[in-house]
């Protein structure tokens, strides 16, 4: 492999070490996703290295329908290879709203590079950085003591963040480790009160198995760890029928059982939907969660033939 293909790795590694070296972490908790396996850039910035096509993915999630103030989230992610450099770039636009009290709007840029470590097997390192506008109007909670308690002080701040991700993959499997919002720094605020944030660490993996001429089986797992909270495990099994329809289910520990389906509407357009059946005590006051994903996969102009399909 040419030296130029590896030259960016020392730079990315140096930035990664710099990120991990920081311990001052401030921000709010981040949104969860059911169809993370079809929207990988939002949980691992190295994900863009896995596909040689341009991808545009839009997601909308309404959590805990019927529960007043439940979170709703929208994301738009774009990632693309840079010619034939084994380097890819991406952008993520995020809107997260919890009732009328908490909202965040942000944008992240991602950079990833892969090197071949075996026969059609690759290792990728990705970094992301961005800026977000966080607003917490805690005085709207209606508590009589809110106006006098500093815990309920309103927040309005601009925050920068950095994250990292690693991916080891081939056309048959993948394994990743990431923390997309590892380091956060306040860039300006109208108040002196901050929300403490503990970064999420995410371990993920999946495998693709041919069960016949028209059936593929893809089991996957995601493990999320946050210091001070129980480890959350998401087990998923998906079947691909005739290269057209994904159907599957997930079990998220201490939270939900999820059903999902993804339809290949055209060779370049994929539409997905999932519904979460809550298994916690929240089931008594809400009616599950809905999530819709729309993906466009675009072949770069430089390509003269169809790119191999990316199943991850």
Buried (B, 14 or more C-beta within 10 A) or exposed (E): EEEEBEEBBEEBEEBBEEBEEEEEBBBBBBBBBBBBBBBBBBBBBBBBBBBBBBBBBBBBBBBBBEBEEBBBBBBBBBBBBEEEEBBBBBBBBBBBBBBEBBBBBBEBBBBBBBBEEEEEEBBBBBBBBBBBEBBBBBBBEEEEEBEEEEEBBBBEBBBBBBBBBBBBBBBBBBBBBBBBBBBBEBEEBEEEBBBEBEBBBBBBBBBBEEEEEEEBBBBBBBBBBBEEEEEBBBBBBBBBEEEEEBBBBBBBBEBBBBBBBBEBEEEEEBBBBBBBEBBEEBEEEBEBBBBBBBBBBBBEEEEEEEBEEBBB
